[in-house]
Amino acid sequence: MSTTENRIMKNKTIKISALALILFAGSVTAQQTDTPTGCPSLTSQKSSRKKIIPRTSEQAEADRLAAEAQTLSRSPSRENVAKAISVAEQALKSDPNNVTAYLVLARAHAASQRYMDVPRKIAGQKAWDSLTKARALDPENIEGLQILADQVVARNHDYRCSKKILETALKFDPQNARTNYYYSQLLSGMGKFDLAFEYADKAIALADSDSRNFVVVNAGRPRYMAGQYDWVLDHYARYLESNPNHWLAYFYRSLAFGAKGQFQEALAEAKKSQPAAPKGDAGGIGMLALAYANAGQKETARELLNELLRRDARGEHVVEYRIAALYEVLGERDEAFRWLGKDIDDRDGLGSWLVWLNHDPVWKAMRKDRRFKEIQTRAGW
């Protein structure tokens, strides 16, 4: 090769490397933005009928593995989340363009912080990267839009953007039970309870065997935030008839009894929710500690609080919102504000308790404190 040709090739290499660096930098900037202006444009998206293309044997195997991983990810536990990630990665080795596998990775990585104690920033970035790859392949995918709505809340506390994304998903498929459920949750956080309950009822009516338990077991939180405590108690009493010992049913019944001032009943339900305490789900332990505090057993409440603080010190998952609520009931408002601030800084998605910050009865007295307005603003409200 001549000297001139060498120079030309070198210049081309430099230009390509520079372009790659610019694209990478732009990608990182877009992924790490903390501003509400990062809401993606969805105006160009139109629902379209996709062509059915015969699948190769490799693609069929990837579909099988992705479906297995999806099932695992929808019953989250330390073992299931880890296995979902492993199986989804196997699927992508068979078919690097398998959208479902990328979406499973997005959900599983997001859940890995809670169930596998993966550092929150690492889990969040891996979830976002997987979602980005899935949406590049299929921007109209309904589950991809659901996860995107969750992620813009987790990353930016941008509830308006999340609402816009879910409305787009509903235009594509108004009969999707999970989309109707997520939309109802967000509307209730915005205080639009009547409309929220319409979508919640629709979600239950549309739910199939895959989504029914998810939709039904989580139906109580917005009703609780709307002050419909008897509805919550009745709903979960019926749910327990067919799903005995489901801890979340007792969890919400405990909160409802507590809000009604029936603290002994609240404590009884909380104990049923967390029979292995002080071991068990961090959010459930926080709720149990709250029930003890409300029932006047503050020493036991502090023992459970100390268990959560030790977990936090070890880098394990805790539900900071529930710790803040416990400090508020214990009369330590400065600590309550500090832990609310930690929850805001660490961020979570549509399942975050911060979605209901403006309606949770535990903050009734705190809302008179001038610092609460700052918390609302920081949380995106």
C-alpha positions as CSV (number, residue, x, y, z in Angstrom):
1,M,0.0,0.0,0.0
2,S,1.4,3.5,-0.9
3,T,2.1,6.3,1.5
4,T,-0.9,8.2,0.1
5,E,-3.2,5.2,0.6
6,N,-2.0,4.8,4.1
7,R,-2.7,8.4,4.9
8,I,-6.3,8.1,3.5
9,M,-7.0,4.9,5.5
10,K,-5.6,6.5,8.7
11,N,-7.9,9.6,8.2
12,K,-10.9,7.3,7.6
13,T,-10.1,5.4,10.8
14,I,-9.8,8.6,12.8
15,K,-13.2,9.9,11.4
16,I,-15.0,6.7,12.1
17,S,-13.5,6.5,15.7
18,A,-14.5,10.1,16.3
19,L,-18.0,9.5,15.1
20,A,-18.3,6.4,17.3
21,L,-17.2,8.4,20.3
22,I,-19.7,11.2,19.5
23,L,-22.5,8.6,19.2
24,F,-21.5,6.9,22.4
25,A,-21.3,10.2,24.3
26,G,-24.7,11.2,23.0
27,S,-26.1,7.8,24.0
28,V,-24.8,8.2,27.6
29,T,-26.1,11.7,27.8
30,A,-29.6,10.6,26.8
31,Q,-29.6,7.6,29.1
32,Q,-28.4,9.5,32.2
33,T,-30.4,12.7,31.8
34,D,-32.3,13.6,35.0
35,T,-34.5,16.3,33.4
36,P,-38.2,15.9,32.5
37,T,-37.4,17.2,29.0
38,G,-36.0,13.7,28.2
39,C,-39.6,12.4,27.5
40,P,-39.3,10.5,24.2
41,S,-41.3,11.6,21.2
42,L,-44.1,9.2,20.5
43,T,-45.9,11.2,17.9
44,S,-44.4,9.3,15.0
45,Q,-45.5,5.9,16.3
46,K,-48.5,4.4,14.7
47,S,-49.9,1.0,15.3
48,S,-49.2,-1.2,12.4
49,R,-49.9,-4.8,11.4
50,K,-46.6,-6.7,11.5
51,K,-45.8,-9.3,8.8
52,I,-45.6,-12.9,10.1
53,I,-42.2,-14.2,9.1
54,P,-41.3,-17.9,9.4
55,R,-38.9,-18.5,12.4
56,T,-35.6,-20.3,12.0
57,S,-34.8,-23.1,14.5
58,E,-32.5,-20.8,16.3
59,Q,-35.2,-18.1,16.6
60,A,-37.7,-20.6,17.8
61,E,-35.4,-21.8,20.5
62,A,-34.8,-18.2,21.5
63,D,-38.6,-17.6,21.7
64,R,-38.9,-20.7,24.0
65,L,-36.1,-19.5,26.3
66,A,-37.5,-15.9,26.3
67,A,-40.9,-17.2,27.3
68,E,-39.4,-19.2,30.1
69,A,-37.4,-16.2,31.3
70,Q,-40.5,-14.0,31.2
71,T,-42.4,-16.5,33.4
72,L,-39.6,-16.4,35.9
73,S,-39.4,-12.6,35.9
74,R,-43.1,-12.3,36.7
75,S,-42.7,-14.3,40.0
76,P,-39.7,-12.4,41.4
77,S,-37.5,-13.8,44.0
78,R,-33.7,-13.9,44.3
79,E,-33.5,-17.2,42.5
80,N,-36.1,-16.4,39.8
81,V,-34.6,-13.0,38.9
82,A,-31.1,-14.4,38.6
83,K,-32.4,-17.3,36.5
84,A,-34.5,-15.0,34.3
85,I,-31.4,-13.0,33.5
86,S,-29.4,-16.1,32.7
87,V,-32.1,-17.7,30.5
88,A,-32.8,-14.4,28.7
89,E,-29.1,-14.1,27.9
90,Q,-29.1,-17.6,26.6
91,A,-32.0,-16.6,24.3
92,L,-30.0,-13.7,22.9
93,K,-27.2,-16.1,22.0
94,S,-29.6,-18.0,19.8
95,D,-31.2,-14.8,18.4
96,P,-29.5,-11.5,19.1
97,N,-32.7,-9.7,18.0
98,N,-35.2,-11.3,20.3
99,V,-37.2,-8.4,21.7
100,T,-38.9,-10.4,24.4
101,A,-35.5,-11.4,25.8
102,Y,-34.3,-7.8,26.0
103,L,-37.6,-6.8,27.7
104,V,-37.2,-9.6,30.3
105,L,-33.7,-8.3,30.9
106,A,-35.0,-4.8,31.4
107,R,-37.5,-6.0,34.0
108,A,-35.2,-8.4,35.7
109,H,-32.3,-6.0,36.0
110,A,-34.7,-3.4,37.4
111,A,-35.8,-6.0,40.0
112,S,-32.2,-7.2,40.7
113,Q,-31.7,-4.3,43.1
114,R,-34.5,-5.5,45.4
115,Y,-34.1,-9.2,45.0
116,M,-30.3,-9.6,44.4
117,D,-28.9,-6.6,46.2
118,V,-27.4,-5.3,43.0
119,P,-26.4,-1.6,43.5
120,R,-29.3,0.6,42.4
121,K,-27.4,2.6,39.8
122,I,-25.9,-0.5,38.2
123,A,-29.3,-2.3,38.1
124,G,-31.0,0.8,36.7
125,Q,-28.4,1.3,33.9
126,K,-28.6,-2.3,32.8
127,A,-32.4,-2.1,32.8
128,W,-32.3,1.0,30.6
129,D,-29.7,-0.4,28.2
130,S,-31.8,-3.6,27.7
131,L,-35.0,-1.5,27.2
132,T,-33.2,0.7,24.7
133,K,-32.1,-2.3,22.6
134,A,-35.7,-3.8,22.7
135,R,-37.3,-0.5,21.6
136,A,-34.8,-0.1,18.8
137,L,-36.0,-3.4,17.4
138,D,-39.7,-2.8,18.1
139,P,-40.8,0.7,19.3
140,E,-44.5,-0.3,19.2
141,N,-44.1,-3.2,21.6
142,I,-46.7,-2.8,24.3
143,E,-44.6,-4.3,27.1
144,G,-41.7,-2.1,25.9
145,L,-43.9,1.0,26.4
146,Q,-45.0,-0.2,29.8
147,I,-41.4,-0.6,30.9
148,L,-40.6,2.8,29.4
149,A,-43.4,4.4,31.4
150,D,-41.9,2.8,34.5
151,Q,-38.4,3.9,33.7
152,V,-39.1,7.6,33.1
153,V,-40.6,7.7,36.6
154,A,-37.6,5.8,38.0
155,R,-35.0,8.0,36.2
156,N,-36.7,11.4,36.1
157,H,-39.8,11.3,38.4
158,D,-41.6,12.4,35.2
159,Y,-45.2,11.4,35.8
160,R,-46.6,13.4,32.9
161,C,-44.3,11.7,30.5
162,S,-45.2,8.3,31.9
163,K,-48.9,9.1,31.5
164,K,-48.3,10.1,27.8
165,I,-46.5,6.8,27.2
166,L,-49.2,4.7,28.7
167,E,-51.9,6.6,26.7
168,T,-49.9,5.7,23.6
169,A,-49.9,2.0,24.6
170,L,-53.6,2.2,25.2
171,K,-54.2,3.6,21.7
172,F,-52.2,0.6,20.3
173,D,-54.0,-2.0,22.5
174,P,-56.9,-0.7,24.7
175,Q,-57.6,-4.3,25.8
176,N,-54.2,-4.9,27.5
177,A,-54.9,-5.6,31.2
178,R,-51.4,-4.6,32.4
179,T,-51.5,-1.2,30.6
180,N,-54.9,-0.5,32.1
181,Y,-53.6,-1.4,35.5
182,Y,-50.5,0.8,35.3
183,Y,-52.5,3.7,34.0
184,S,-55.0,3.3,36.9
185,Q,-52.1,3.4,39.4
186,L,-50.7,6.5,37.9
187,L,-54.0,8.3,37.7
188,S,-54.7,7.6,41.3
189,G,-51.3,9.0,42.2
190,M,-52.4,12.2,40.4
191,G,-55.5,12.2,42.5
192,K,-57.9,11.3,39.7
193,F,-59.4,8.5,41.6
194,D,-62.8,8.1,39.9
195,L,-61.1,7.7,36.5
196,A,-58.4,5.5,38.0
197,F,-61.0,3.1,39.4
198,E,-62.6,2.8,35.9
199,Y,-59.3,1.7,34.4
200,A,-58.6,-0.6,37.4
201,D,-62.0,-2.3,37.0
202,K,-61.3,-2.7,33.3
203,A,-57.9,-4.2,34.0
204,I,-59.5,-6.8,36.3
205,A,-62.2,-7.6,33.7
206,L,-59.6,-8.0,30.9
207,A,-57.0,-9.9,32.9
208,D,-56.1,-13.4,31.7
209,S,-54.4,-16.2,33.5
210,D,-51.1,-14.5,33.0
211,S,-52.0,-11.2,34.5
212,R,-55.0,-11.8,36.8
213,N,-53.1,-12.4,40.0
214,F,-50.8,-9.4,39.4
215,V,-53.7,-7.0,38.8
216,V,-56.0,-8.3,41.6
217,V,-53.4,-8.5,44.4
218,N,-52.2,-5.0,43.7
219,A,-55.7,-3.4,43.4
220,G,-55.8,-2.3,47.0
221,R,-53.1,0.4,47.1
222,P,-55.0,3.2,45.2
223,R,-58.2,2.4,47.1
224,Y,-56.2,2.7,50.3
225,M,-54.8,6.1,49.2
226,A,-58.3,7.2,48.3
227,G,-59.4,6.5,51.9
228,Q,-61.6,3.5,50.9
229,Y,-60.4,1.4,53.8
230,D,-63.4,-0.9,54.0
231,W,-63.1,-1.6,50.3
232,V,-59.5,-2.7,50.9
233,L,-60.5,-5.0,53.8
234,D,-63.4,-6.6,51.8
235,H,-61.3,-7.0,48.7
236,Y,-58.5,-8.8,50.4
237,A,-60.8,-10.9,52.6
238,R,-62.3,-12.3,49.3
239,Y,-58.8,-12.7,47.8
240,L,-57.6,-14.7,50.8
241,E,-60.4,-17.2,50.3
242,S,-58.7,-18.4,47.1
243,N,-55.2,-17.3,47.9
244,P,-54.7,-18.2,51.6
245,N,-51.6,-16.8,53.4
246,H,-50.7,-14.3,50.6
247,W,-48.6,-11.8,52.4
248,L,-49.6,-8.8,50.4
249,A,-53.2,-9.3,51.2
250,Y,-52.4,-9.1,54.9
251,F,-50.1,-6.2,54.3
252,Y,-52.8,-4.0,52.8
253,R,-55.4,-5.2,55.4
254,S,-52.9,-4.1,58.1
255,L,-52.5,-0.6,56.5
256,A,-56.3,-0.3,56.2
257,F,-57.0,-1.2,59.8
258,G,-54.2,1.2,60.9
259,A,-55.7,4.0,58.9
260,K,-59.1,3.4,60.6
261,G,-57.4,3.6,64.0
262,Q,-57.9,-0.1,64.7
263,F,-54.3,-0.7,65.7
264,Q,-54.6,-4.1,67.4
265,E,-56.4,-5.5,64.3
266,A,-53.7,-3.9,62.2
267,L,-50.9,-5.6,64.2
268,A,-52.7,-9.0,63.9
269,E,-52.8,-8.7,60.1
270,A,-49.2,-7.5,60.0
271,K,-48.0,-10.5,62.0
272,K,-49.7,-12.8,59.5
273,S,-48.0,-11.0,56.6
274,Q,-44.5,-11.5,58.1
275,P,-44.6,-14.7,60.2
276,A,-40.8,-15.1,59.9
277,A,-39.9,-11.6,61.2
278,P,-37.3,-10.2,61.6
279,K,-36.5,-12.2,58.5
280,G,-38.6,-11.5,55.4
281,D,-39.4,-8.8,52.8
282,A,-38.0,-5.4,53.8
283,G,-41.2,-3.6,52.9
284,G,-43.2,-6.1,54.9
285,I,-40.9,-5.7,57.9
286,G,-41.3,-2.0,57.8
287,M,-45.0,-2.3,57.7
288,L,-44.9,-4.7,60.7
289,A,-42.7,-2.2,62.6
290,L,-45.2,0.5,61.8
291,A,-48.1,-1.7,63.2
292,Y,-46.1,-2.3,66.4
293,A,-45.4,1.5,66.8
294,N,-49.1,2.4,66.3
295,A,-50.1,-0.3,68.8
296,G,-47.9,1.3,71.4
297,Q,-45.2,-1.4,71.3
298,K,-42.4,1.0,70.3
299,E,-39.6,-1.0,71.7
300,T,-40.4,-3.9,69.4
301,A,-40.9,-1.4,66.5
302,R,-37.4,-0.1,67.1
303,E,-35.9,-3.6,67.2
304,L,-37.4,-4.2,63.7
305,L,-36.2,-0.7,62.6
306,N,-32.7,-1.6,63.7
307,E,-32.9,-4.8,61.6
308,L,-33.7,-2.7,58.6
309,L,-30.9,-0.2,59.3
310,R,-28.4,-3.1,59.6
311,R,-29.6,-4.4,56.2
312,D,-29.1,-0.9,54.7
313,A,-25.6,-0.7,56.2
314,R,-24.8,-4.0,54.5
315,G,-25.9,-2.7,51.2
316,E,-29.1,-4.9,51.1
317,H,-32.4,-3.7,49.8
318,V,-34.7,-1.7,52.1
319,V,-37.9,0.2,51.4
320,E,-36.8,3.7,52.4
321,Y,-40.3,5.1,52.2
322,R,-41.5,2.6,54.8
323,I,-38.6,3.5,57.1
324,A,-39.6,7.1,56.7
325,A,-43.2,6.3,57.6
326,L,-42.0,4.4,60.7
327,Y,-39.9,7.3,61.9
328,E,-42.9,9.7,61.4
329,V,-45.0,7.4,63.7
330,L,-42.2,7.2,66.2
331,G,-42.2,11.0,66.4
332,E,-38.8,11.5,64.7
333,R,-39.8,13.8,61.8
334,D,-36.3,14.9,60.9
335,E,-35.3,11.3,60.3
336,A,-38.6,10.8,58.4
337,F,-37.7,13.6,56.1
338,R,-34.2,12.3,55.7
339,W,-35.4,8.9,54.6
340,L,-38.0,10.3,52.2
341,G,-35.1,12.3,50.7
342,K,-33.1,9.1,50.3
343,D,-36.0,7.4,48.6
344,I,-36.3,10.3,46.2
345,D,-32.6,10.2,45.4
346,D,-32.4,6.5,44.9
347,R,-35.5,6.5,42.7
348,D,-38.0,3.8,41.7
349,G,-40.6,3.3,39.1
350,L,-44.4,3.2,38.9
351,G,-44.5,0.8,41.9
352,S,-42.8,3.4,44.1
353,W,-44.7,4.6,47.1
354,L,-43.7,8.1,46.1
355,V,-46.4,7.9,43.4
356,W,-48.9,8.3,46.3
357,L,-46.9,10.9,48.3
358,N,-49.7,13.4,48.2
359,H,-52.4,11.0,49.4
360,D,-50.8,8.6,51.9
361,P,-52.6,9.1,55.3
362,V,-49.3,8.5,57.1
363,W,-48.1,12.0,56.1
364,K,-51.3,13.8,57.2
365,A,-49.6,15.7,60.0
366,M,-46.3,16.1,58.1
367,R,-48.0,18.0,55.2
368,K,-48.3,21.0,57.5
369,D,-44.5,21.1,57.8
370,R,-43.0,23.6,55.3
371,R,-40.3,21.0,54.4
372,F,-43.0,18.8,52.9
373,K,-43.4,21.1,49.9
374,E,-39.7,20.7,49.1
375,I,-40.1,16.9,49.3
376,Q,-43.1,17.1,46.9
377,T,-41.1,19.1,44.4
378,R,-38.1,16.8,44.6
379,A,-40.3,13.8,44.1
380,G,-41.7,15.3,40.9
381,W,-45.0,16.6,42.3
